Amino acid sequence: MIAANSPVPRPADARLLVIDGDGHVSQAPRARWLDFLERGDLVVANDAATLPASLAGMHGASGAPIELRLAAWRSPMFRSSPEMDAVVFGAGDYRTRTEDRALPPRLQVGDALVFGSLRATVTRILAPGRFVRVRFDMPLADFWRELAGHGKPIQYAHMREPLALWDVWTTVAAMPVAFEPPSAGFLLDWRNLASLPARGIRFATLTHAAGLSSTGDRDLDHRLPLDEWYRIPESTAKAIRRALLDGGKVIAIGTTVVRALEHAARHGDEVASGEGVATGRIDASTRLRIVDAVLTGTHERGSSHHELLRAFASDRALTTGQDALDRHAYRTHEFGDSMLVFRRRMRARARNERALPSAA
């Protein structure tokens, strides 16, 4: 695979690699993704808008330059003095590879981090070096204004052109809670959304605060994804129940949707509406309860995103798919090509057999 280095969310030549329920691999133009769905299916997307979550400033005690990358909400959403987990880097910017970024000055609880008129206080050291919890001691309205004035979208060295905030918003972006874009949703446009009713396919959204994809620290990266807040509307929960009753499939647009839905159904085979915090990884050992297929970007072996795909498809099928991605030079990262991975046929049948008696 090669890195997609241009911020074009829906390139005309975008490609789609499909792994079906029997493990067969095929390829198609990404614009044809709806052709692989059926009447009665439900598409669920993440409508989180992306925050300008990268803040350049200085370490108050030493005056040294730093970059703070917000990573996860830790206070109740939308209250004054918001508190978040964050990764702190020393001098430099996104043009240096994340794993090569300098460490910040030694951080301690109580340290002030200053970003112009926006200030944060370190409230907890989560891991030595760069992983901390910070609190912004200000009214919520002031926080949003200052964040908009001083923050920029988080980006990485493969993307040389500075990103604007609108580059990282999907078509359905609504509540600003994500720290990096729920980029699988970039393929959505109003034309294909408008075509869904004629195809007999339903559409719903949830909100999931997508976190960082990389911290630059190998040990921290092994902890990804972090615990992440989500909200599922009652209308979406009802749409899922209806799809399952009708024998339709639930198609998640992105790994964040999988995390939210499977966490919400962790105590049974039904999605509960409301707020929650998705915890832990989804991997080959996970019993999927709700989601039948995931439409996502292309991901490198070993990443948390790739591990999630192992809950859907066998290692053999994923290896065949990965070989095709490499052989045909698919583009990776947030503006890259896509994969559509269906749940293994046997596991899908088992879920349907469990669902139908309880719905009778």
C-alpha distance (Angstrom), angle and dihedral (degrees) to the residues before:
residue distance angle dihedral
M1 . . .
I2 3.78 . .
A3 3.79 129.3 .
A4 3.80 117.4 -99.8
N5 3.81 102.7 -129.3
S6 3.78 103.0 178.2
P7 3.83 122.8 79.0
V8 3.80 96.7 -128.7
P9 3.83 109.3 133.4
R10 3.80 97.2 -165.1
P11 3.82 109.7 27.9
A12 3.80 112.7 -175.2
D13 3.81 91.8 -126.1
A14 3.82 96.5 49.6
R15 3.80 112.5 140.2
L16 3.79 135.3 -147.2
L17 3.79 127.9 -148.3
V18 3.81 113.0 -160.6
I19 3.80 127.3 -159.3
D20 3.80 108.4 -170.9
G21 3.79 128.9 -154.9
D22 3.80 91.9 -88.4
G23 3.80 92.5 52.4
H24 3.80 95.3 -105.5
V25 3.80 115.6 147.5
S26 3.80 124.4 -143.3
Q27 3.79 137.6 161.5
A28 3.79 134.0 -136.8
P29 3.79 141.8 157.4
R30 3.80 107.2 -77.0
A31 3.80 90.2 -126.3
R32 3.82 86.2 71.6
W33 3.80 95.6 59.2
L34 3.81 92.9 116.4
D35 3.80 90.3 59.2
F36 3.82 88.7 72.8
L37 3.82 92.7 58.4
E38 3.80 128.0 80.5
R39 3.78 138.7 -142.6
G40 3.80 110.1 -77.7
D41 3.80 94.4 31.0
L42 3.80 120.4 130.4
V43 3.81 122.3 -142.0
V44 3.81 114.5 -154.9
A45 3.82 120.4 -167.3
N46 3.80 134.9 -175.8
D47 3.81 109.5 -115.5
A48 3.83 96.2 -169.8
A49 3.79 114.2 134.6
T50 3.80 115.9 -139.0
L51 3.80 120.7 -110.4
P52 3.81 124.9 -137.4
A53 3.81 85.2 -110.6
S54 3.81 100.7 166.2
L55 3.80 113.9 89.6
A56 3.81 123.7 -174.0
G57 3.79 115.2 -157.5
M58 3.79 142.8 106.2
H59 3.78 142.2 -71.6
G60 3.79 104.5 -107.8
A61 3.82 97.6 -142.7
S62 3.81 97.6 48.4
G63 3.79 103.9 21.4
A64 3.81 89.1 -130.0
P65 3.81 118.5 148.2
I66 3.81 117.0 -103.9
E67 3.78 141.2 172.6
L68 3.82 118.3 -141.4
R69 3.80 118.0 -157.8
L70 3.78 112.6 -165.8
A71 3.79 110.2 -138.5
A72 3.82 114.7 171.6
W73 3.80 141.0 4.2
R74 3.79 113.9 -111.9
S75 3.83 102.3 168.2
P76 3.81 123.0 65.3
M77 3.77 107.8 -77.1
F78 3.78 118.7 -87.7
R79 3.79 100.4 4.0
S80 3.80 126.5 132.9
S81 3.81 116.2 -89.0
P82 3.83 94.5 28.3
E83 3.81 115.3 -152.1
M84 3.80 123.1 -151.6
D85 3.77 142.3 168.9
A86 3.79 112.1 -114.7
V87 3.79 144.5 176.0
V88 3.81 117.9 -128.3
F89 3.81 124.9 -154.8
G90 3.78 130.6 -173.5
A91 3.80 127.0 -127.7
G92 3.80 117.8 -22.6
D93 3.77 137.1 51.9
Y94 3.80 142.9 -117.5
R95 3.82 92.6 -63.7
T96 3.82 87.8 78.4
R97 3.79 114.1 73.0
T98 3.79 110.1 -99.3
E99 3.80 93.2 -121.5
D100 3.83 89.2 53.8
R101 3.80 96.5 50.4
A102 3.78 117.8 122.4
L103 3.77 119.6 -109.4
P104 3.81 117.2 -110.1
P105 3.81 122.1 -114.6
R106 3.80 113.6 -74.7
L107 3.79 105.6 -68.3
Q108 3.79 124.7 -144.1
V109 3.78 135.5 -179.0
G110 3.80 108.3 -86.9
D111 3.82 95.4 30.2
A112 3.79 115.7 140.9
L113 3.79 119.0 -131.3
V114 3.80 111.5 -160.1
F115 3.80 126.8 -156.2
G116 3.79 104.7 171.9
S117 3.79 105.5 -74.1
L118 3.82 91.2 -13.4
R119 3.81 113.0 91.9
A120 3.79 132.8 -176.0
T121 3.80 131.7 -171.9
V122 3.81 123.6 -144.6
T123 3.81 105.9 -123.0
R124 3.79 99.9 172.4
I125 3.81 140.1 11.8
L126 3.80 105.1 -133.5
A127 3.81 97.1 -179.0
P128 3.81 133.0 -3.4
G129 3.78 115.1 -86.7
R130 3.77 112.2 14.1
F131 3.81 115.1 -2.3
V132 3.82 114.4 96.9
R133 3.78 144.8 147.7
V134 3.80 115.5 -120.1
R135 3.78 135.4 -170.9
F136 3.79 126.4 -153.1
D137 3.82 105.6 -145.4
M138 3.77 100.7 -151.3
P139 3.80 141.7 89.5
L140 3.77 112.8 -75.4
A141 3.82 94.7 -114.2
D142 3.80 89.8 54.8
F143 3.80 91.4 48.6
W144 3.81 92.8 54.6
R145 3.79 92.2 46.7
E146 3.80 93.7 48.9
L147 3.81 93.4 43.7
A148 3.80 90.0 52.5
G149 3.80 90.1 49.2
H150 3.80 99.2 46.2
G151 3.80 106.7 23.4
K152 3.79 130.8 89.1
P153 3.79 131.1 -170.6
I154 3.79 114.8 -84.6
Q155 3.77 110.8 -108.1
Y156 3.77 141.2 167.3
A157 3.80 138.1 -132.0
H158 3.82 95.6 -95.7
M159 3.82 88.2 68.3
R160 3.80 104.5 65.0
E161 3.80 96.2 175.6
P162 3.83 113.6 80.7
L163 3.79 110.3 -108.9
A164 3.78 121.9 -126.0
L165 3.78 118.8 -144.7
W166 3.80 92.3 -109.4
D167 3.82 89.1 56.4
V168 3.80 89.6 68.4
W169 3.82 99.6 44.5
T170 3.78 119.6 97.1
T171 3.80 123.5 -140.8
V172 3.81 91.3 -98.6
A173 3.83 96.5 42.7
A174 3.81 111.7 146.3
M175 3.83 124.7 142.7
P176 3.86 111.6 44.1
V177 3.81 102.0 -129.6
A178 3.84 107.3 112.5
F179 3.80 121.0 101.7
E180 3.79 94.1 -159.9
P181 3.80 124.4 20.1
P182 3.81 120.6 -86.3
S183 3.78 82.1 -125.0
A184 3.80 99.7 -176.9
G185 3.81 84.3 74.5
F186 3.79 91.9 64.6
L187 3.81 88.8 89.1
L188 3.80 91.4 63.9
D189 3.77 117.4 98.3
W190 3.78 132.8 167.0
R191 3.79 92.1 -105.4
N192 3.80 96.0 60.0
L193 3.80 91.6 38.5
A194 3.80 89.8 53.6
S195 3.81 90.0 50.9
L196 3.80 94.5 58.0
P197 3.84 99.3 86.7
A198 3.79 92.4 54.1
R199 3.80 88.6 52.5
G200 3.81 91.7 49.5
I201 3.81 90.8 -116.7
R202 3.79 121.2 135.5
F203 3.81 127.3 -145.1
A204 3.80 132.0 -151.5
T205 3.78 138.4 162.3
L206 3.76 141.0 -144.7
T207 3.80 131.1 -176.0
H208 3.80 120.2 -118.7
A209 3.82 124.0 172.3
A210 3.80 98.1 -130.1
G211 3.80 111.3 -151.5
L212 3.79 137.9 -157.3
S213 3.79 122.8 -44.9
S214 3.82 93.8 -158.8
T215 3.81 137.4 15.5
G216 3.80 100.5 -175.6
D217 3.81 90.4 -117.8
R218 3.80 118.6 98.9
D219 3.80 94.8 -148.3
L220 3.80 92.3 48.2
D221 3.80 91.7 46.7
H222 3.81 88.7 56.9
R223 3.82 87.0 60.9
L224 3.81 92.7 56.8
P225 2.92 133.3 147.5
L226 3.79 94.9 51.1
D227 3.79 121.5 -148.0
E228 3.82 103.5 -74.3
W229 3.80 133.2 -162.9
Y230 3.80 120.5 -124.4
R231 3.80 140.2 174.0
I232 3.81 125.5 -153.4
P233 3.83 116.3 -164.6
E234 3.78 118.1 -135.9
S235 3.82 88.2 -120.1
T236 3.81 89.5 60.3
A237 3.80 92.9 46.7
K238 3.83 88.9 51.7
A239 3.80 91.8 47.9
I240 3.82 89.9 53.4
R241 3.81 92.2 49.5
R242 3.79 90.4 49.6
A243 3.82 93.1 48.7
L244 3.79 92.0 51.1
L245 3.82 92.0 47.4
D246 3.81 89.9 50.5
G247 3.79 92.4 48.8
G248 3.79 93.7 -111.8
K249 3.77 125.8 143.2
V250 3.80 125.9 -112.9
I251 3.79 109.7 -130.3
A252 3.81 115.5 -163.0
I253 3.80 117.8 -151.9
G254 3.79 98.0 -146.3
T255 3.77 139.2 -7.9
T256 3.81 92.0 -87.2
V257 3.81 89.8 64.8
V258 3.80 89.8 51.2
R259 3.82 90.9 51.4
A260 3.80 93.5 48.5
L261 3.82 96.9 46.0
E262 3.77 96.2 43.1
H263 3.80 92.1 46.9
A264 3.81 91.0 49.0
A265 3.83 89.4 53.0
R266 3.81 96.2 42.5
H267 3.82 93.6 114.9
G268 3.80 95.8 49.3
D269 3.78 143.6 -20.8
E270 3.79 96.9 -70.2
V271 3.80 130.5 83.5
A272 3.79 114.8 -123.0
S273 3.79 117.8 -147.5
G274 3.79 122.1 -130.4
E275 3.79 136.2 57.7
G276 3.78 128.6 -37.1
V277 3.79 144.7 151.0
A278 3.80 116.7 -113.4
T279 3.79 109.4 -137.8
G280 3.78 134.5 -171.7
R281 3.78 132.2 9.3
I282 3.77 128.7 -64.4
D283 3.80 109.7 -137.1
A284 3.80 144.1 141.6
S285 3.82 91.3 -55.7
T286 3.82 93.6 55.7
R287 3.79 119.7 107.9
L288 3.78 105.0 -141.9
R289 3.78 112.1 -142.0
I290 3.81 105.2 176.3
V291 3.80 117.4 10.9
D292 3.81 118.6 80.1
A293 3.80 99.7 -179.9
V294 3.78 138.9 8.6
L295 3.78 127.2 -149.2
T296 3.79 106.9 -156.5
G297 3.77 144.5 144.7
T298 3.79 124.8 -84.7
H299 3.80 112.4 -83.7
E300 3.79 135.5 -166.1
R301 3.80 120.5 -114.1
G302 3.78 112.0 -91.5
S303 3.80 96.4 27.2
S304 3.81 118.4 122.5
H305 3.82 88.9 -114.8
H306 3.80 91.7 55.4
E307 3.81 90.8 46.2
L308 3.82 88.5 55.5
L309 3.81 90.0 56.7
R310 3.82 88.6 59.7
A311 3.81 87.6 71.2
F312 3.82 87.7 63.1
A313 3.79 106.6 36.6
S314 3.79 138.4 27.3
D315 3.78 120.2 -99.1
R316 3.79 88.0 -114.5
A317 3.81 92.4 56.7
L318 3.81 92.2 44.4
T319 3.80 91.3 49.5
T320 3.80 90.2 51.7
G321 3.80 89.1 48.7
Q322 3.80 92.8 47.0
D323 3.80 90.9 50.5
A324 3.82 88.9 53.5
L325 3.81 91.5 49.0
D326 3.80 90.6 53.0
R327 3.79 96.0 41.2
H328 3.80 94.0 50.9
A329 3.83 95.3 40.0
Y330 3.79 97.4 -119.8
R331 3.78 114.4 -169.6
T332 3.77 119.0 -112.6
H333 3.82 136.8 -162.3
E334 3.78 127.1 53.1
F335 3.83 99.1 -43.1
G336 3.79 94.8 39.4
D337 3.78 135.9 103.2
S338 3.80 125.4 -66.5
M339 3.79 145.2 -120.3
L340 3.81 128.8 -149.2
V341 3.80 110.1 -158.1
F342 3.81 121.2 -175.0
R343 3.77 124.0 -156.4
R344 3.78 115.3 -100.0
R345 3.79 108.5 -85.3
M346 3.80 95.7 -122.4
R347 3.80 92.8 52.4
A348 3.80 92.1 46.5
R349 3.81 91.0 54.3
A350 3.77 91.1 49.7
R351 3.78 91.4 54.0
N352 3.79 92.7 49.4
E353 3.82 92.1 48.8
R354 3.82 89.6 53.2
A355 3.78 93.8 46.0
L356 3.77 100.1 49.9
P357 3.85 101.1 59.5
S358 3.81 92.9 48.1
A359 3.81 90.5 50.3
A360 3.79 94.4 51.1
